[in-house]
Amino acid sequence: MRRKQKGFWQTFSSVIGACLVGYFVYHTVQGDRGWVAMIRMQHEVRAAEATLERLQAERQELQHRTKLLQGKVLDPDLLEEKSRELLNYSRPGEIVVLIPEENGQKGNIP
């Protein structure tokens, strides 16, 4: 009888140990802070970094264009471009191509 009880407790403790190990392995892989979540987060970080780079380049371009409009000397080409865009003017013989709005920006001539 003692031998059966000892075998039962050994089997029972092995099963409980295996369940605990399985629980921790599952949550290491599939949990909220597990391996799969880490991979997903890395993809989100890469996408955010790409967006950041794009927006920084766009900001630099806008700062450059702003510098051209400020100061004592204005860039005549940029001034003409902006005035024609704001007043919707075109020269005789020009073909105007309208581009649909994208990302909330006005469509303008490329």
N, C-alpha and C positions, 0 to 999 in steps of 0.2 A: 504494500500500500504506500509506503514511504517513497518507493522508487517511482510510482505513478505520479504522486504529487510533485516530486522533484522534476520529473520530465514535463509535467504540465506547466509548472512555473518557468522552466527554462524556455519552453515553446512560447508561453504567454509573453514573457519579457522580450523574447526575440521579435515577436510580432509587433509589440508596442514600440520597440526600438526602430524597427523597419518603418512603421507608420510615422514616427517622429522624423526620421531621416527623409522619408518621402515628402512630408509636409514642408520641411525646410528647403529641400531641393526644388519643389514646385514653386514656392514663393521666391526663391532665388532666380528662377527663370521667368515666371509669369507674373510675379507680384507687381505692386504699384511702383516699386523701385528696383525691379528685377532687370535681368539682362535684356529682355525684349523692350522694356520701357526705355532702357539706356540707348538702345539702337534707334528707337523712334525719336528720342530727344536729340540724338546726334544729327539725324536728318533735319529736324526742325532748326537746329543751330546753323547748319550749313545753308539752309534756305534763307534764314534771317541774315546771315553774313553776306550772302549774295545780294539781298535787297539793300542792305546797308551800303555796300560798295556802289550799287547803281545809284542810290539816292545821294551819296557823297559826290559822285561824278556829276550828277545833275545839279547839285548845289554849287559846285565849283564853276560850272558853266554859267549858271545864273549870276553868280558873283562877278564873273568876268564881264558878262554883258551889262551888269549894273555899273561896274567901274567905267565902262565905255560911255555910259550915259551921264556920269557924274563929272564934276570938275569943270575946269575952264574950257577944255577942248572936248567937243563932242565928236564922236565918230559919225561922219555924214551918212555912211551906208546904213548903219544901225538906226540912226534917227529917221532916215527915209523909210526903212522897213517898218519900224514901229508906227510911224504916222500913217503909212498906207494901210497897215493892218487895222489900226484903230478907226480910221475914217472910211474904210472899205473903198479905197481908191485903187484904180489900176490905170495903166497907160494904154493909149490907143494901140490896138493890134496885139495886146497881151491876152493869153488864154488863162483864165482863172480856174484852178482845180480846187474844189472844196473837198476837204477830208473830214469824215465823220468824227465827232467828238470821241476822245479816248481818255479814260482816267480823269474825267472832269475838266480837261483842258480844251481850249478853243481849237477848232480845226483851222489850220493856216497853211499857207503855201510852203511846200518843202524847199 
